[in-house]
Amino acid sequence: MKNFLRKSPLFAIVSTLTLTGCGFSFSSADASASSSMGESTSVPARNRLLHVEGSDVLNADGEKIYLRGTNVGGLFVQESWMCFTESRDQLNTYNVIESLYGEGAAFEALDVYENSFFIEEDFQNCQDLGLNVLRLPISYMDVYDTDFSVPYLDSPTAAQLRGLTLTLREKHLGKIDKFIQDAERHGLYVILDLHGAWGSQNGNDHSIDARQHDWLWNKDEMGEAFRELTLRTWQDLARRYKDYANIAGYDLLNEPAGDNSAGLDNTTTTGKQQWDYFDTLYKAIRAIDQNHIIIMESCWDASNLPNPTAYGWENIIYQYHHYEWSGQDDDELQFASHSAKVKNLVDADYGVPIYMGEFRVFGSEENETLARVLSLYNSNNLHWTTWSYKVRGWSNWGLYCVPTWGEHHPERARIKSLTECDDFFDILNKWENQRIGQAKNEAMCDVIKAALNQEGAKA
């Protein structure tokens, strides 16, 4: 099966498929042209870069900008619960497809997935809603073409990791280039978010490796090798994107704490080990790019980030996430939880902008509660991005949703293991048709739009 598919004429036809109206369809020439290391002709001049002064984000004219928008979760980093993929995580998805269907098959399939997930229509939806920023989760797999069976090993050695040949994945980086440029065309900033670091920074599926390891923080040679690879990733990203003015900031690591499942020296919060590594990344980026805002995340409260003066950090934003999992039908508990979180962040008074990078409001009257929470965020000058733009199934996890019921609806591509995997062409077909029934979450979007139109909420 493996050799048949790679040699099949039909495979070649599918692999060059261009989806009508999609935002990311590339020929080899297109990818090469749009992913060159210099300035893109569609990128505005450097003096339009955002920067931080005190607790404010300002444009080049000194006007305050409040970054308020959504995450484009599921585009480059798939999570099974919210995407049309039945798999443990994206590292597993890649390696299973490669093992069954041959070298290059995984990236060919992921091209079809990405080409149908977020298209021109979706950029327009975000613009029409009045958003001004998209947080874009990516992983190291989006940056490089290498032997991804090595990080997939049960226990890779430092020598194996350091022996990897890393080649920039130019065609795919061209997609990210185009996403940023298309966002700019629609008046949207982009936050480049490293959601999946080498070795995993939290052991969860959204780090692209759900094996409950947080090897990035291991205090051994393997952990050091993973940190070296992640450092290189940010150096390569900074070189590529230092002249992109509508990149609002570099988000160093998503939810960068361990899950404590191994009973080792892991932690569920960020502390000095994470802060020191943030400092390493900060200095490496600043050696290449002195201009873009750098964003550092806490797990989970203000006390889990240092006073930035302790490290001499400048032009930075502190990011937090908040999900109140208890009392999901209790509106007052939900609002009280978000209120306590905001008070914790504001009272810390670190003198930098506060950004709620991910959040979800539950409740029996969840849209009414969401309206109250967004008003609270706005009145305290928080920047915010909802999680997320789109999800599988109907819920307030998504501004847009794709129903999973009815006579005609998309199906999940099953890529669980070598023995539990769909036929390659079934995978392609399911991913190509994942937009069937996509619809606007009208009630939630009305609340978001109203919040964006509040006095002082938008610049």
C-alpha positions as semicolon CSV with decimal commas, in nm:
position;residue;x (nm);y (nm);z (nm)
1;M;0,000;0,000;0,000
2;K;0,280;0,240;0,095
3;N;0,462;0,217;-0,240
4;F;0,143;0,199;-0,444
5;L;0,013;0,529;-0,314
6;R;0,336;0,718;-0,363
7;K;0,357;0,596;-0,725
8;S;-0,013;0,630;-0,804
9;P;-0,104;0,889;-1,072
10;L;-0,416;0,967;-0,871
11;F;-0,197;1,053;-0,572
12;A;-0,003;1,298;-0,788
13;I;-0,327;1,459;-0,902
14;V;-0,457;1,492;-0,547
15;S;-0,126;1,625;-0,418
16;T;-0,137;1,921;-0,656
17;L;-0,504;1,991;-0,590
18;T;-0,600;2,357;-0,575
19;L;-0,916;2,423;-0,377
20;T;-1,132;2,698;-0,520
21;G;-1,139;3,008;-0,302
22;C;-0,883;2,878;-0,052
23;G;-0,635;3,105;0,114
24;F;-0,336;2,870;0,100
25;S;-0,309;2,711;-0,243
26;F;0,052;2,716;-0,362
27;S;0,247;2,593;-0,656
28;S;0,620;2,539;-0,606
29;A;0,693;2,872;-0,772
30;D;0,440;3,053;-0,553
31;A;0,587;2,907;-0,237
32;S;0,940;2,997;-0,335
33;A;0,849;3,352;-0,425
34;S;0,638;3,428;-0,120
35;S;0,869;3,266;0,133
36;S;1,191;3,450;0,049
37;M;1,382;3,582;0,348
38;G;1,355;3,951;0,255
39;E;1,070;4,196;0,297
40;S;0,747;4,105;0,125
41;T;0,607;4,367;-0,110
42;S;0,269;4,338;0,064
43;V;0,410;4,408;0,409
44;P;0,379;4,770;0,526
45;A;0,680;4,978;0,626
46;R;0,865;4,907;0,950
47;N;0,734;5,227;1,113
48;R;0,390;5,068;1,142
49;L;0,515;4,809;1,389
50;L;0,338;4,808;1,722
51;H;0,541;4,867;2,036
52;V;0,491;4,882;2,411
53;E;0,528;5,189;2,630
54;G;0,448;5,121;2,992
55;S;0,118;4,934;3,006
56;D;0,008;5,044;2,660
57;V;0,043;4,904;2,310
58;L;0,099;5,190;2,066
59;N;0,128;5,230;1,692
60;A;0,393;5,447;1,526
61;D;0,176;5,756;1,570
62;G;0,158;5,702;1,945
63;E;-0,206;5,593;1,938
64;K;-0,321;5,321;2,177
65;I;-0,412;4,991;2,016
66;Y;-0,620;4,731;2,196
67;L;-0,555;4,389;2,047
68;R;-0,888;4,208;2,047
69;G;-0,971;3,911;1,833
70;T;-0,961;3,534;1,823
71;N;-0,732;3,234;1,789
72;V;-0,711;3,040;1,466
73;G;-0,681;2,716;1,658
74;G;-0,691;2,397;1,454
75;L;-0,534;2,533;1,136
76;F;-0,168;2,440;1,179
77;V;-0,205;2,264;1,515
78;Q;-0,487;2,009;1,518
79;E;-0,665;1,915;1,839
80;S;-0,885;1,611;1,800
81;W;-1,174;1,745;2,009
82;M;-1,219;2,052;1,791
83;C;-1,097;1,930;1,451
84;F;-1,203;1,666;1,201
85;T;-0,922;1,432;1,300
86;E;-0,939;1,129;1,526
87;S;-0,582;1,100;1,647
88;R;-0,384;1,131;1,967
89;D;-0,202;1,442;1,845
90;Q;-0,041;1,591;1,536
91;L;0,298;1,423;1,586
92;N;0,112;1,090;1,583
93;T;-0,091;1,194;1,277
94;Y;0,224;1,275;1,084
95;N;0,412;0,958;1,174
96;V;0,120;0,721;1,116
97;I;0,050;0,861;0,768
98;E;0,421;0,857;0,678
99;S;0,461;0,497;0,798
100;L;0,159;0,371;0,606
101;Y;0,164;0,579;0,291
102;G;0,521;0,683;0,229
103;E;0,760;0,974;0,253
104;G;0,588;1,306;0,196
105;A;0,237;1,166;0,230
106;A;0,168;1,337;0,564
107;F;0,254;1,684;0,441
108;E;0,051;1,622;0,123
109;A;-0,250;1,527;0,335
110;L;-0,202;1,818;0,575
111;D;-0,193;2,053;0,277
112;V;-0,544;1,940;0,184
113;Y;-0,656;1,983;0,544
114;E;-0,510;2,334;0,579
115;N;-0,630;2,446;0,236
116;S;-0,990;2,381;0,340
117;F;-0,977;2,486;0,705
118;F;-0,927;2,864;0,683
119;I;-0,987;3,044;0,356
120;E;-1,057;3,393;0,221
121;E;-1,414;3,376;0,350
122;D;-1,283;3,329;0,705
123;F;-1,054;3,632;0,689
124;Q;-1,353;3,831;0,568
125;N;-1,567;3,697;0,854
126;C;-1,310;3,819;1,106
127;Q;-1,287;4,159;0,940
128;D;-1,666;4,196;0,926
129;L;-1,691;4,112;1,294
130;G;-1,454;4,398;1,375
131;L;-1,165;4,190;1,512
132;N;-0,817;4,336;1,475
133;V;-0,590;4,044;1,565
134;L;-0,558;3,671;1,500
135;R;-0,343;3,456;1,728
136;L;-0,194;3,185;1,507
137;P;-0,081;2,863;1,680
138;I;0,207;2,686;1,505
139;S;0,458;2,417;1,595
140;Y;0,816;2,328;1,508
141;M;0,676;2,094;1,242
142;D;0,556;2,403;1,054
143;V;0,910;2,540;1,037
144;Y;1,126;2,242;0,942
145;D;1,143;1,943;0,717
146;T;1,333;1,671;0,903
147;D;1,302;1,321;1,044
148;F;1,003;1,358;1,275
149;S;1,026;0,993;1,377
150;V;1,302;1,101;1,619
151;P;1,089;1,321;1,851
152;Y;0,824;1,046;1,815
153;L;1,053;0,793;1,986
154;D;0,967;0,677;2,337
155;S;1,292;0,822;2,465
156;P;1,506;1,002;2,207
157;T;1,866;1,067;2,302
158;A;2,038;1,403;2,296
159;A;2,271;1,270;2,026
160;Q;1,975;1,172;1,805
161;L;1,814;1,513;1,851
162;R;2,134;1,705;1,786
163;G;2,198;1,489;1,482
164;L;1,879;1,599;1,306
165;T;1,926;1,784;0,978
166;L;1,687;2,080;0,988
167;T;1,584;2,220;0,652
168;L;1,344;2,513;0,645
169;R;1,009;2,389;0,519
170;E;0,986;2,661;0,259
171;K;0,657;2,562;0,097
172;H;0,480;2,553;0,431
173;L;0,646;2,869;0,560
174;G;0,510;3,026;0,244
175;K;0,161;2,943;0,375
176;I;0,236;3,121;0,700
177;D;0,375;3,417;0,504
178;K;0,054;3,429;0,303
179;F;-0,164;3,399;0,613
180;I;0,012;3,704;0,761
181;Q;-0,017;3,897;0,435
182;D;-0,385;3,807;0,390
183;A;-0,452;3,912;0,747
184;E;-0,287;4,248;0,679
185;R;-0,502;4,291;0,369
186;H;-0,806;4,250;0,595
187;G;-0,679;4,495;0,856
188;L;-0,574;4,224;1,101
189;Y;-0,261;4,186;1,309
190;V;-0,117;3,838;1,370
191;I;0,034;3,700;1,691
192;L;0,278;3,424;1,601
193;D;0,228;3,165;1,875
194;L;0,464;2,869;1,925
195;H;0,199;2,626;2,045
196;G;0,412;2,316;1,996
197;A;0,775;2,329;2,109
198;W;1,033;2,055;2,061
199;G;0,984;1,795;2,333
200;S;0,654;1,951;2,441
201;Q;0,631;2,229;2,695
202;N;0,326;2,081;2,872
203;G;0,261;1,721;2,765
204;N;-0,082;1,799;2,617
205;D;-0,226;1,733;2,272
206;H;-0,220;2,103;2,186
207;S;0,160;2,090;2,212
208;I;0,137;1,836;1,922
209;D;0,257;1,559;2,158
210;A;0,004;1,426;2,411
211;R;0,221;1,159;2,574
212;Q;0,215;1,352;2,903
213;H;0,583;1,432;2,875
214;D;0,714;1,785;2,914
215;W;1,062;1,697;2,796
216;L;1,142;2,059;2,716
217;W;1,193;2,114;3,090
218;N;1,394;1,799;3,161
219;K;1,709;1,877;3,357
220;D;1,924;1,640;3,152
221;E;2,096;1,627;2,814
222;M;1,774;1,538;2,633
223;G;1,596;1,842;2,780
224;E;1,891;2,062;2,689
225;A;1,882;1,933;2,331
226;F;1,509;2,007;2,306
227;R;1,569;2,359;2,439
228;E;1,845;2,411;2,183
229;L;1,608;2,307;1,903
230;T;1,332;2,539;2,031
231;L;1,582;2,824;2,055
232;R;1,686;2,765;1,696
233;T;1,321;2,762;1,591
234;W;1,267;3,110;1,733
235;Q;1,590;3,234;1,575
236;D;1,474;3,113;1,234
237;L;1,126;3,262;1,284
238;A;1,271;3,596;1,393
239;R;1,499;3,610;1,088
240;R;1,207;3,541;0,860
241;Y;0,948;3,772;1,014
242;K;1,149;4,064;1,155
243;D;1,023;4,294;0,878
244;Y;0,655;4,196;0,891
245;A;0,485;4,500;1,039
246;N;0,144;4,345;1,101
247;I;0,290;4,080;1,330
248;A;0,174;4,216;1,664
249;G;0,413;3,998;1,861
250;Y;0,603;3,675;1,911
251;D;0,429;3,448;2,164
252;L;0,723;3,244;2,297
253;L;0,551;2,931;2,432
254;N;0,189;2,836;2,478
255;E;0,099;2,727;2,834
256;P;0,461;2,646;2,915
257;A;0,438;2,423;3,221
258;G;0,456;2,050;3,288
259;D;0,163;1,826;3,372
260;N;0,325;1,659;3,677
261;S;0,212;1,316;3,554
262;A;0,559;1,163;3,573
263;G;0,607;1,253;3,939
264;L;0,947;1,402;3,861
265;D;1,061;1,760;3,896
266;N;0,762;1,876;3,693
267;T;0,524;2,152;3,786
268;T;0,185;2,275;3,670
269;T;0,292;2,639;3,700
270;T;0,558;2,859;3,548
271;G;0,850;2,948;3,772
272;K;1,217;3,039;3,759
273;Q;1,308;2,756;3,519
274;Q;1,059;2,886;3,265
275;W;1,149;3,252;3,328
276;D;1,518;3,184;3,272
277;Y;1,437;3,008;2,946
278;F;1,211;3,296;2,842
279;D;1,514;3,517;2,899
280;T;1,727;3,293;2,677
281;L;1,468;3,312;2,398
282;Y;1,419;3,687;2,452
283;K;1,791;3,760;2,414
284;A;1,824;3,536;2,108
285;I;1,531;3,707;1,936
286;R;1,653;4,053;2,032
287;A;1,991;3,979;1,871
288;I;1,800;3,941;1,542
289;D;1,487;4,154;1,583
290;Q;1,495;4,455;1,814
291;N;1,150;4,577;1,718
292;H;0,871;4,323;1,759
293;I;0,684;4,282;2,085
294;I;0,768;3,961;2,271
295;I;0,485;3,790;2,461
296;M;0,544;3,571;2,766
297;E;0,282;3,340;2,913
298;S;0,199;3,254;3,270
299;C;0,058;2,931;3,402
300;W;-0,154;3,064;3,550
301;D;-0,154;3,376;3,768
302;A;0,039;3,699;3,801
303;S;0,272;3,548;4,060
304;N;0,381;3,291;3,801
305;L;0,561;3,560;3,602
306;P;0,843;3,777;3,736
307;N;0,858;4,153;3,759
308;P;1,005;4,224;3,413
309;T;1,261;4,462;3,562
310;A;1,431;4,160;3,722
311;Y;1,537;4,047;3,374
312;G;1,554;4,383;3,202
313;W;1,282;4,287;2,956
314;E;1,142;4,565;2,739
315;N;0,873;4,587;2,472
316;I;0,690;4,287;2,614
317;I;0,335;4,175;2,692
318;Y;0,232;3,934;2,967
319;Q;-0,027;3,677;2,861
320;Y;-0,267;3,471;3,070
321;H;-0,537;3,210;2,998
322;H;-0,851;3,147;3,197
323;Y;-1,101;2,862;3,193
324;E;-1,324;2,813;3,496
325;W;-1,403;2,444;3,472
326;S;-1,619;2,421;3,783
327;G;-1,975;2,548;3,793
328;Q;-2,024;2,539;3,419
329;D;-2,396;2,608;3,461
330;D;-2,344;2,875;3,727
331;D;-2,332;3,220;3,568
332;E;-2,240;3,407;3,884
333;L;-1,960;3,165;3,969
334;Q;-1,824;3,206;3,617
335;F;-1,830;3,585;3,635
336;A;-1,680;3,585;3,985
337;S;-1,396;3,363;3,866
338;H;-1,310;3,592;3,575
339;S;-1,342;3,894;3,805
340;A;-1,097;3,742;4,054
341;K;-0,856;3,665;3,771
342;V;-0,864;4,020;3,641
343;K;-0,811;4,160;3,991
344;N;-0,512;3,929;4,039
345;L;-0,354;4,051;3,715
346;V;-0,428;4,420;3,760
347;D;-0,317;4,426;4,126
348;A;0,022;4,277;4,030
349;D;0,096;4,610;3,858
350;Y;0,391;4,483;3,653
351;G;0,375;4,788;3,428
352;V;0,324;4,589;3,106
353;P;0,014;4,526;2,893
354;I;-0,213;4,242;3,010
355;Y;-0,336;4,001;2,745
356;M;-0,598;3,729;2,799
357;G;-0,482;3,507;2,515
358;E;-0,735;3,227;2,564
359;F;-1,060;3,206;2,757
360;R;-1,405;3,052;2,751
361;V;-1,711;3,158;2,948
362;F;-1,957;2,887;3,046
363;G;-2,297;2,929;3,211
364;S;-2,667;2,861;3,178
365;E;-2,694;3,204;3,012
366;E;-2,343;3,198;2,872
367;N;-2,376;3,480;2,619
368;E;-2,507;3,719;2,884
369;T;-2,218;3,615;3,109
370;L;-1,973;3,652;2,822
371;A;-2,094;4,007;2,764
372;R;-2,027;4,090;3,130
373;V;-1,682;3,931;3,118
374;L;-1,581;4,116;2,802
375;S;-1,700;4,443;2,950
376;L;-1,485;4,363;3,254
377;Y;-1,183;4,293;3,033
378;N;-1,237;4,614;2,836
379;S;-1,283;4,835;3,140
380;N;-0,952;4,705;3,277
381;N;-0,772;4,766;2,945
382;L;-0,703;4,399;2,876
383;H;-0,615;4,274;2,531
384;W;-0,795;3,950;2,445
385;T;-0,843;3,670;2,193
386;T;-1,120;3,412;2,226
387;W;-1,058;3,041;2,190
388;S;-1,133;2,985;1,908
389;Y;-1,246;3,097;1,564
390;K;-1,392;2,760;1,463
391;V;-1,473;2,424;1,622
392;R;-1,632;2,092;1,535
393;G;-1,979;2,073;1,689
394;W;-2,198;2,359;1,806
395;S;-2,085;2,548;2,116
396;N;-1,945;2,877;2,236
397;W;-1,597;2,737;2,187
398;G;-1,628;2,874;1,834
399;L;-1,733;3,197;1,666
400;Y;-1,805;2,966;1,374
401;C;-1,906;2,603;1,412
402;V;-1,937;2,297;1,192
403;P;-2,234;2,079;1,295
404;T;-2,173;1,709;1,348
405;W;-2,532;1,597;1,306
406;G;-2,784;1,581;1,024
407;E;-2,793;1,393;0,696
408;H;-2,485;1,561;0,551
409;H;-2,198;1,662;0,773
410;P;-1,819;1,622;0,769
411;E;-1,657;1,309;0,906
412;R;-1,343;1,281;1,115
413;A;-1,035;1,134;0,952
414;R;-0,933;0,834;1,163
415;I;-0,555;0,832;1,215
416;K;-0,519;0,662;1,551
417;S;-0,246;0,406;1,483
418;L;-0,093;0,186;1,214
419;T;-0,383;-0,057;1,253
420;E;-0,654;0,205;1,299
421;C;-0,618;0,444;1,011
422;D;-0,841;0,538;0,720
423;D;-0,743;0,475;0,362
424;F;-0,530;0,765;0,239
425;F;-0,790;0,887;-0,008
426;D;-1,060;0,871;0,259
427;I;-0,844;1,099;0,474
428;L;-0,807;1,345;0,187
429;N;-1,179;1,336;0,111
430;K;-1,281;1,392;0,473
431;W;-1,042;1,683;0,516
432;E;-1,136;1,842;0,185
433;N;-1,502;1,836;0,292
434;Q;-1,458;1,953;0,651
435;R;-1,635;2,285;0,584
436;I;-1,974;2,128;0,511
437;G;-2,233;2,311;0,717
438;Q;-1,993;2,568;0,867
439;A;-2,206;2,847;1,012
440;K;-2,177;3,159;1,221
441;N;-2,248;3,134;1,593
442;E;-2,477;3,434;1,566
443;A;-2,554;3,488;1,935
444;M;-2,191;3,472;2,043
445;C;-2,073;3,689;1,753
446;D;-2,331;3,954;1,846
447;V;-2,181;3,969;2,195
448;I;-1,827;3,994;2,055
449;K;-1,926;4,268;1,813
450;A;-2,095;4,468;2,087
451;A;-1,786;4,437;2,306
452;L;-1,564;4,558;2,024
453;N;-1,785;4,863;1,983
454;Q;-1,772;4,966;2,349
455;E;-1,612;5,302;2,413
456;G;-1,235;5,267;2,423
457;A;-1,249;4,902;2,318
458;K;-1,097;4,946;1,977
459;A;-0,851;5,166;1,795
